[in-house]
Amino acid sequence: MNNAIPEEYRRVAEGLFPPGGFLHGKGPAEEAAAAFADILGIGADYRKILAGRQSEKDLRIFLGHFQNNLDLLIQKTWVEKADEARKEKLQNRIPGLVNDIERADYSTALREFSRILDELAYLFFGAQSSKDDFTEYTLRIDTQMGLFWWYGGQIGCLYSREKDTCLGGPDRDQGIFRALLMIGICYLTNF
């Protein structure tokens, strides 16, 4: 657990990504994901999406809002001329992520979302995003934003870089992947 996370949020964060949890077949309960969504300020939207009270059409509309907002965030990010190609590549990845979500392939979508978050962090924060104290840095800027970037880093830790597969194995509960994914989707839709 990152000691930079304020004590009042640490218990909720550990519930989302329990120490050693995914590596040993124990993932977070959906209640832990909902509690984390609450501290990010997206609890109501998160619960609405996760509860499945939406039709397929409603989900497509929500994902359209997500895609539009993420496109705007990327377009409005100022970068050096040398990084303009990174912005374009990132924007080109978003439709694939949306397709994975619509197909309910949450393991693949979560992996792609992790990659998108890595690139987005770079566009927002430059080389600082790859430093060891990135979480602490973002927590000093804004607690909710810092917790979001911490969450993004934890998602990346779920995947083996060598095999490009989830450390929990291919048979992991897709519901947990969906719950983890929707935290980020809701946060960026409301960013």
Accessible surface in RSA format (square Angstrom, percent):
REM  Atomic radii and reference values for relative SASA: ProtOr
REM  Chains: A
REM  Algorithm: Lee & Richards
REM  Probe-radius: 1.40
REM  Slices: 20
REM RES _ NUM      All-atoms   Total-Side   Main-Chain    Non-polar    All polar
REM                ABS   REL    ABS   REL    ABS   REL    ABS   REL    ABS   REL
RES MET A   1    85.24  44.1  14.64   9.7  70.60 168.1  23.94  20.4  61.30  81.2
RES ASN A   2    48.02  33.1  36.25  35.0  11.77  28.3  14.93  35.9  33.09  32.0
RES ASN A   3   128.71  88.8 108.23 104.6  20.48  49.3  31.13  74.9  97.58  94.3
RES ALA A   4    30.91  28.4   3.85   5.9  27.06  61.5  15.37  21.6  15.54  41.2
RES ILE A   5     0.42   0.2   0.00   0.0   0.42   1.0   0.00   0.0   0.42   1.1
RES PRO A   6    38.96  28.4  28.31  25.8  10.65  38.7  38.96  32.2   0.00   0.0
RES GLU A   7   126.07  72.4 114.77  86.8  11.30  26.9  64.13 124.0  61.94  50.6
RES GLU A   8   126.28  72.5  95.12  72.0  31.16  74.2  56.80 109.9  69.48  56.7
RES TYR A   9    53.89  25.2  53.89  30.7   0.00   0.0  15.46  11.6  38.43  47.4
RES ARG A  10    48.03  20.2  48.03  24.5   0.00   0.0  15.29  20.9  32.74  19.8
RES ARG A  11   187.76  78.8 180.31  91.9   7.45  17.7  84.05 114.9 103.71  62.9
RES VAL A  12    18.98  12.5  14.80  13.4   4.18  10.1  18.74  16.3   0.24   0.6
RES ALA A  13     0.00   0.0   0.00   0.0   0.00   0.0   0.00   0.0   0.00   0.0
RES GLU A  14    58.94  33.8  56.91  43.1   2.03   4.8   8.57  16.6  50.37  41.1
RES GLY A  15    30.66  37.8   0.00   N/A  30.66  37.8  26.48  72.7   4.18   9.4
RES LEU A  16     0.00   0.0   0.00   0.0   0.00   0.0   0.00   0.0   0.00   0.0
RES PHE A  17    15.98   8.0   9.63   6.0   6.35  16.5   9.81   5.9   6.17  17.7
RES PRO A  18    38.85  28.3  32.34  29.5   6.52  23.7  32.34  26.7   6.52  40.5
RES PRO A  19   106.92  77.9  73.44  66.9  33.48 121.7  85.56  70.6  21.36 132.8
RES GLY A  20    33.44  41.2   0.00   N/A  33.44  41.2  18.21  50.0  15.23  34.1
RES GLY A  21     4.65   5.7   0.00   N/A   4.65   5.7   3.86  10.6   0.79   1.8
RES PHE A  22    11.68   5.8   8.80   5.5   2.88   7.5   8.80   5.3   2.88   8.2
RES LEU A  23   112.22  62.5  85.57  61.2  26.65  67.0  85.86  60.3  26.36  70.9
RES HIS A  24   133.02  72.7 106.09  73.7  26.93  68.9  79.23  81.7  53.79  62.6
RES GLY A  25    48.55  59.9   0.00   N/A  48.55  59.9  24.39  66.9  24.16  54.1
RES LYS A  26   145.42  70.9 140.10  86.0   5.32  12.7  90.19  81.2  55.23  58.8
RES GLY A  27    25.75  31.8   0.00   N/A  25.75  31.8   1.19   3.3  24.56  55.0
RES PRO A  28     5.51   4.0   1.51   1.4   4.00  14.5   3.71   3.1   1.80  11.2
RES ALA A  29    53.80  49.5  39.58  61.1  14.23  32.4  48.53  68.3   5.28  14.0
RES GLU A  30    78.16  44.9  73.00  55.2   5.15  12.3  21.48  41.5  56.68  46.3
RES GLU A  31   130.07  74.7 121.35  91.8   8.73  20.8  71.22 137.8  58.85  48.0
RES ALA A  32    18.01  16.6  10.56  16.3   7.45  16.9  17.17  24.2   0.84   2.2
RES ALA A  33     1.02   0.9   1.02   1.6   0.00   0.0   1.02   1.4   0.00   0.0
RES ALA A  34    15.28  14.1  15.28  23.6   0.00   0.0  15.28  21.5   0.00   0.0
RES ALA A  35    35.87  33.0  31.94  49.3   3.93   8.9  34.65  48.8   1.23   3.2
RES PHE A  36     0.00   0.0   0.00   0.0   0.00   0.0   0.00   0.0   0.00   0.0
RES ALA A  37     0.00   0.0   0.00   0.0   0.00   0.0   0.00   0.0   0.00   0.0
RES ASP A  38    69.05  48.4  51.77  51.5  17.28  40.9  25.42  59.8  43.63  43.5
RES ILE A  39    33.07  18.8  23.10  17.2   9.97  24.0  29.67  21.4   3.39   9.2
RES LEU A  40     5.16   2.9   0.00   0.0   5.16  13.0   0.00   0.0   5.16  13.9
RES GLY A  41    57.79  71.3   0.00   N/A  57.79  71.3  24.91  68.4  32.87  73.6
RES ILE A  42     9.91   5.6   5.95   4.4   3.96   9.5   9.91   7.1   0.00   0.0
RES GLY A  43     6.57   8.1   0.00   N/A   6.57   8.1   2.64   7.3   3.93   8.8
RES ALA A  44    85.26  78.4  66.11 102.0  19.15  43.6  73.30 103.2  11.96  31.7
RES ASP A  45    55.40  38.8  53.82  53.6   1.58   3.7   6.23  14.7  49.16  49.0
RES TYR A  46     0.92   0.4   0.92   0.5   0.00   0.0   0.92   0.7   0.00   0.0
RES ARG A  47   102.37  43.0  99.68  50.8   2.70   6.4  57.47  78.5  44.91  27.2
RES LYS A  48   106.86  52.1 106.81  65.5   0.05   0.1  51.22  46.1  55.65  59.3
RES ILE A  49     3.88   2.2   2.56   1.9   1.32   3.2   2.56   1.8   1.32   3.6
RES LEU A  50    31.67  17.6  19.09  13.7  12.59  31.6  19.14  13.4  12.53  33.7
RES ALA A  51    60.96  56.0  21.27  32.8  39.69  90.3  34.41  48.5  26.55  70.3
RES GLY A  52    47.58  58.7   0.00   N/A  47.58  58.7  22.84  62.7  24.74  55.4
RES ARG A  53   176.29  74.0 137.50  70.1  38.80  92.4  74.85 102.3 101.44  61.5
RES GLN A  54    37.63  21.0  18.02  13.2  19.61  46.7   7.58  16.1  30.05  22.8
RES SER A  55    60.47  51.1  47.15  62.9  13.32  30.7  52.97 112.8   7.51  10.5
RES GLU A  56   117.95  67.7 105.01  79.4  12.93  30.8  46.97  90.8  70.98  58.0
RES LYS A  57   145.91  71.2 141.23  86.7   4.68  11.2  87.10  78.4  58.81  62.6
RES ASP A  58    60.15  42.1  57.37  57.1   2.78   6.6   8.35  19.6  51.80  51.7
RES LEU A  59    33.84  18.8  33.84  24.2   0.00   0.0  33.84  23.8   0.00   0.0
RES ARG A  60   124.59  52.3 116.59  59.4   7.99  19.0  40.42  55.2  84.16  51.0
RES ILE A  61    83.62  47.6  76.85  57.3   6.77  16.3  82.34  59.3   1.28   3.5
RES PHE A  62    23.89  12.0  22.80  14.1   1.09   2.8  23.83  14.4   0.06   0.2
RES LEU A  63     0.33   0.2   0.33   0.2   0.00   0.0   0.33   0.2   0.00   0.0
RES GLY A  64    28.42  35.1   0.00   N/A  28.42  35.1  27.83  76.4   0.60   1.3
RES HIS A  65   101.77  55.6  97.84  68.0   3.93  10.1  67.95  70.0  33.82  39.4
RES PHE A  66     0.11   0.1   0.00   0.0   0.11   0.3   0.00   0.0   0.11   0.3
RES GLN A  67    44.94  25.1  44.94  32.8   0.00   0.0   5.62  12.0  39.33  29.8
RES ASN A  68    92.58  63.8  90.12  87.1   2.47   5.9  22.28  53.6  70.31  68.0
RES ASN A  69    30.98  21.4  29.28  28.3   1.70   4.1   7.52  18.1  23.47  22.7
RES LEU A  70     0.13   0.1   0.00   0.0   0.13   0.3   0.00   0.0   0.13   0.4
RES ASP A  71    33.04  23.1  33.04  32.9   0.00   0.0   7.96  18.7  25.08  25.0
RES LEU A  72    92.17  51.3  92.01  65.8   0.16   0.4  92.17  64.7   0.00   0.0
RES LEU A  73    31.57  17.6  28.34  20.3   3.22   8.1  29.96  21.0   1.61   4.3
RES ILE A  74     0.00   0.0   0.00   0.0   0.00   0.0   0.00   0.0   0.00   0.0
RES GLN A  75   100.88  56.4  81.40  59.5  19.47  46.4  25.35  53.9  75.53  57.3
RES LYS A  76   162.29  79.2 133.31  81.8  28.98  69.0  80.73  72.7  81.56  86.9
RES THR A  77    15.91  11.3   7.66   7.8   8.24  19.6  12.62  17.0   3.28   5.0
RES TRP A  78   195.63  78.5 175.42  84.9  20.21  47.4 153.26  81.7  42.36  68.7
RES VAL A  79    15.80  10.4   5.33   4.8  10.47  25.2   8.23   7.2   7.57  20.5
RES GLU A  80   104.58  60.0 102.81  77.8   1.77   4.2  41.88  81.0  62.70  51.2
RES LYS A  81   185.53  90.5 169.01 103.7  16.52  39.3 115.37 103.8  70.15  74.7
RES ALA A  82    93.25  85.7  58.61  90.4  34.64  78.8  71.08 100.1  22.16  58.7
RES ASP A  83    24.84  17.4  24.84  24.7   0.00   0.0   0.04   0.1  24.80  24.7
RES GLU A  84    78.07  44.8  77.46  58.6   0.61   1.5  36.19  70.0  41.89  34.2
RES ALA A  85    61.14  56.2  53.71  82.9   7.42  16.9  58.21  82.0   2.92   7.7
RES ARG A  86    79.46  33.4  77.76  39.6   1.70   4.0  28.90  39.5  50.56  30.6
RES LYS A  87    20.79  10.1  20.79  12.8   0.00   0.0   8.78   7.9  12.01  12.8
RES GLU A  88   115.51  66.3 114.53  86.6   0.98   2.3  35.51  68.7  79.99  65.3
RES LYS A  89   143.17  69.8 140.93  86.5   2.25   5.3  84.56  76.1  58.61  62.4
RES LEU A  90     0.97   0.5   0.04   0.0   0.93   2.3   0.62   0.4   0.35   1.0
RES GLN A  91    41.58  23.2  36.11  26.4   5.46  13.0  11.28  24.0  30.30  23.0
RES ASN A  92   112.17  77.4  90.35  87.3  21.82  52.5  26.68  64.2  85.50  82.6
RES ARG A  93    78.49  33.0  70.68  36.0   7.81  18.6  30.39  41.5  48.10  29.2
RES ILE A  94     0.13   0.1   0.13   0.1   0.00   0.0   0.13   0.1   0.00   0.0
RES PRO A  95    57.53  41.9  55.50  50.6   2.04   7.4  57.02  47.1   0.51   3.2
RES GLY A  96    35.29  43.5   0.00   N/A  35.29  43.5  31.71  87.0   3.58   8.0
RES LEU A  97     0.00   0.0   0.00   0.0   0.00   0.0   0.00   0.0   0.00   0.0
RES VAL A  98    13.26   8.7  13.26  12.0   0.00   0.0  13.26  11.5   0.00   0.0
RES ASN A  99    76.40  52.7  75.34  72.8   1.06   2.6  12.86  31.0  63.53  61.4
RES ASP A 100    16.63  11.7  16.63  16.6   0.00   0.0   0.00   0.0  16.63  16.6
RES ILE A 101     1.41   0.8   0.12   0.1   1.28   3.1   0.12   0.1   1.28   3.5
RES GLU A 102    68.36  39.2  37.13  28.1  31.23  74.4  14.09  27.2  54.27  44.3
RES ARG A 103   148.21  62.2 117.82  60.1  30.39  72.3  74.32 101.6  73.89  44.8
RES ALA A 104    52.88  48.6  41.32  63.8  11.56  26.3  41.32  58.2  11.56  30.6
RES ASP A 105    45.48  31.9  40.41  40.2   5.07  12.0  16.04  37.8  29.44  29.4
RES TYR A 106    25.40  11.9  25.40  14.5   0.00   0.0  10.90   8.2  14.50  17.9
RES SER A 107    22.89  19.3  22.89  30.5   0.00   0.0  11.31  24.1  11.58  16.2
RES THR A 108    37.85  26.9  37.76  38.3   0.09   0.2  21.54  28.9  16.30  24.6
RES ALA A 109     0.00   0.0   0.00   0.0   0.00   0.0   0.00   0.0   0.00   0.0
RES LEU A 110     0.00   0.0   0.00   0.0   0.00   0.0   0.00   0.0   0.00   0.0
RES ARG A 111    48.22  20.2  48.11  24.5   0.11   0.3   4.37   6.0  43.85  26.6
RES GLU A 112    26.54  15.2  26.54  20.1   0.00   0.0  12.04  23.3  14.50  11.8
RES PHE A 113     0.00   0.0   0.00   0.0   0.00   0.0   0.00   0.0   0.00   0.0
RES SER A 114     2.90   2.4   2.90   3.9   0.00   0.0   2.23   4.7   0.67   0.9
RES ARG A 115    81.60  34.3  79.38  40.5   2.22   5.3  25.79  35.2  55.81  33.8
RES ILE A 116     0.00   0.0   0.00   0.0   0.00   0.0   0.00   0.0   0.00   0.0
RES LEU A 117     2.91   1.6   2.28   1.6   0.64   1.6   2.68   1.9   0.24   0.6
RES ASP A 118    78.60  55.1  69.21  68.9   9.39  22.2  26.65  62.7  51.95  51.8
RES GLU A 119    41.20  23.7  41.20  31.2   0.00   0.0  12.96  25.1  28.24  23.1
RES LEU A 120     0.00   0.0   0.00   0.0   0.00   0.0   0.00   0.0   0.00   0.0
RES ALA A 121     6.32   5.8   6.32   9.7   0.00   0.0   6.32   8.9   0.00   0.0
RES TYR A 122    57.01  26.6  55.32  31.5   1.69   4.4  27.08  20.3  29.94  36.9
RES LEU A 123     7.85   4.4   0.00   0.0   7.85  19.7   0.41   0.3   7.45  20.0
RES PHE A 124    56.76  28.4  24.79  15.4  31.97  83.2  27.81  16.9  28.94  82.8
RES PHE A 125    36.81  18.4  17.20  10.7  19.61  51.0  25.10  15.2  11.71  33.5
RES GLY A 126    26.61  32.8   0.00   N/A  26.61  32.8  24.11  66.2   2.50   5.6
RES ALA A 127    68.67  63.1  58.73  90.6   9.94  22.6  61.07  86.0   7.60  20.1
RES GLN A 128    35.61  19.9  32.47  23.7   3.14   7.5  10.80  23.0  24.81  18.8
RES SER A 129    23.75  20.1   6.73   9.0  17.02  39.2   1.68   3.6  22.08  30.9
RES SER A 130    98.48  83.2  63.12  84.2  35.36  81.4  51.76 110.2  46.72  65.4
RES LYS A 131   116.44  56.8 103.93  63.8  12.51  29.8  59.07  53.2  57.38  61.1
RES ASP A 132   152.92 107.1 119.29 118.7  33.63  79.5  43.83 103.1 109.09 108.8
RES ASP A 133    65.62  46.0  59.54  59.3   6.07  14.4  28.98  68.2  36.64  36.5
RES PHE A 134    20.40  10.2  20.36  12.6   0.05   0.1  20.36  12.3   0.05   0.1
RES THR A 135    15.96  11.4  15.03  15.2   0.93   2.2   0.45   0.6  15.52  23.5
RES GLU A 136    81.01  46.5  80.71  61.1   0.30   0.7  15.47  29.9  65.53  53.5
RES TYR A 137    69.70  32.5  69.39  39.5   0.32   0.8  32.33  24.3  37.38  46.1
RES THR A 138     0.00   0.0   0.00   0.0   0.00   0.0   0.00   0.0   0.00   0.0
RES LEU A 139    18.42  10.3   8.53   6.1   9.88  24.8   8.76   6.2   9.65  26.0
RES ARG A 140   157.06  65.9 120.91  61.6  36.15  86.1  74.91 102.4  82.15  49.8
RES ILE A 141    92.04  52.4  60.08  44.8  31.97  77.0  66.49  47.9  25.55  69.3
RES ASP A 142    69.19  48.5  62.51  62.2   6.68  15.8  20.60  48.5  48.59  48.5
RES THR A 143    45.15  32.1  41.60  42.2   3.54   8.4  11.96  16.1  33.18  50.2
RES GLN A 144    76.21  42.6  75.54  55.2   0.66   1.6  16.55  35.2  59.65  45.2
RES MET A 145    22.90  11.9  22.90  15.2   0.00   0.0   8.56   7.3  14.34  19.0
RES GLY A 146     0.00   0.0   0.00   N/A   0.00   0.0   0.00   0.0   0.00   0.0
RES LEU A 147     0.04   0.0   0.04   0.0   0.00   0.0   0.04   0.0   0.00   0.0
RES PHE A 148     0.66   0.3   0.66   0.4   0.00   0.0   0.66   0.4   0.00   0.0
RES TRP A 149    11.36   4.6   5.90   2.9   5.46  12.8   5.59   3.0   5.77   9.4
RES TRP A 150     7.58   3.0   5.88   2.8   1.70   4.0   6.33   3.4   1.25   2.0
RES TYR A 151     0.00   0.0   0.00   0.0   0.00   0.0   0.00   0.0   0.00   0.0
RES GLY A 152     3.63   4.5   0.00   N/A   3.63   4.5   3.06   8.4   0.58   1.3
RES GLY A 153    38.94  48.0   0.00   N/A  38.94  48.0  33.36  91.5   5.59  12.5
RES GLN A 154    50.08  28.0  49.41  36.1   0.68   1.6   0.04   0.1  50.04  38.0
RES ILE A 155     0.00   0.0   0.00   0.0   0.00   0.0   0.00   0.0   0.00   0.0
RES GLY A 156     5.42   6.7   0.00   N/A   5.42   6.7   4.46  12.2   0.97   2.2
RES CYS A 157    83.09  62.9  65.80  73.4  17.29  40.6  28.42  72.0  54.67  59.0
RES LEU A 158     8.46   4.7   8.23   5.9   0.24   0.6   8.46   5.9   0.00   0.0
RES TYR A 159     9.68   4.5   2.87   1.6   6.81  17.7   2.87   2.2   6.81   8.4
RES SER A 160    16.89  14.3  11.25  15.0   5.64  13.0  12.78  27.2   4.11   5.8
RES ARG A 161   159.70  67.1 132.91  67.8  26.79  63.8  72.83  99.5  86.87  52.7
RES GLU A 162   157.37  90.3 118.26  89.5  39.11  93.1  68.68 132.8  88.69  72.4
RES LYS A 163   157.85  77.0 137.63  84.4  20.22  48.1  87.57  78.8  70.28  74.9
RES ASP A 164    58.17  40.7  54.02  53.8   4.15   9.8  24.54  57.7  33.64  33.5
RES THR A 165    65.72  46.7  64.09  65.0   1.62   3.9  55.82  75.0   9.89  15.0
RES CYS A 166     9.75   7.4   1.58   1.8   8.16  19.2   1.47   3.7   8.27   8.9
RES LEU A 167    76.06  42.4  50.20  35.9  25.87  65.0  53.65  37.7  22.42  60.3
RES GLY A 168    22.79  28.1   0.00   N/A  22.79  28.1   3.34   9.2  19.45  43.6
RES GLY A 169    21.00  25.9   0.00   N/A  21.00  25.9  20.66  56.7   0.34   0.8
RES PRO A 170   125.98  91.8  95.97  87.5  30.01 109.1 107.32  88.6  18.66 116.0
RES ASP A 171   138.39  96.9 108.67 108.2  29.72  70.3  42.31  99.6  96.08  95.8
RES ARG A 172    33.77  14.2  24.21  12.3   9.56  22.8   7.96  10.9  25.81  15.6
RES ASP A 173    83.48  58.5  71.47  71.1  12.01  28.4  32.62  76.8  50.86  50.7
RES GLN A 174    65.98  36.9  62.81  45.9   3.17   7.6  50.80 108.1  15.18  11.5
RES GLY A 175    24.12  29.7   0.00   N/A  24.12  29.7  20.12  55.2   4.00   9.0
RES ILE A 176    16.95   9.6  16.95  12.6   0.00   0.0  16.95  12.2   0.00   0.0
RES PHE A 177     1.45   0.7   1.45   0.9   0.00   0.0   1.45   0.9   0.00   0.0
RES ARG A 178    48.68  20.4  48.68  24.8   0.00   0.0  14.43  19.7  34.26  20.8
RES ALA A 179     1.31   1.2   1.31   2.0   0.00   0.0   1.31   1.8   0.00   0.0
RES LEU A 180     0.26   0.1   0.26   0.2   0.00   0.0   0.26   0.2   0.00   0.0
RES LEU A 181     0.00   0.0   0.00   0.0   0.00   0.0   0.00   0.0   0.00   0.0
RES MET A 182     0.84   0.4   0.84   0.6   0.00   0.0   0.84   0.7   0.00   0.0
RES ILE A 183     0.00   0.0   0.00   0.0   0.00   0.0   0.00   0.0   0.00   0.0
RES GLY A 184     0.00   0.0   0.00   N/A   0.00   0.0   0.00   0.0   0.00   0.0
RES ILE A 185     0.00   0.0   0.00   0.0   0.00   0.0   0.00   0.0   0.00   0.0
RES CYS A 186     0.00   0.0   0.00   0.0   0.00   0.0   0.00   0.0   0.00   0.0
RES TYR A 187    19.65   9.2  18.59  10.6   1.06   2.8  10.84   8.1   8.81  10.9
RES LEU A 188     1.20   0.7   1.07   0.8   0.13   0.3   1.07   0.8   0.13   0.4
RES THR A 189    25.54  18.2  11.79  12.0  13.75  32.8  11.79  15.8  13.75  20.8
RES ASN A 190    80.95  55.8  46.91  45.3  34.04  82.0  24.16  58.2  56.78  54.9
RES PHE A 191    95.01  47.5  49.99  31.0  45.02 117.1  74.01  44.9  21.00  60.1
END  Absolute sums over single chains surface
CHAIN  1 A     9656.3       7717.4       1938.9       4925.2       4731.2
END  Absolute sums over all chains
TOTAL          9656.3       7717.4       1938.9       4925.2       4731.2
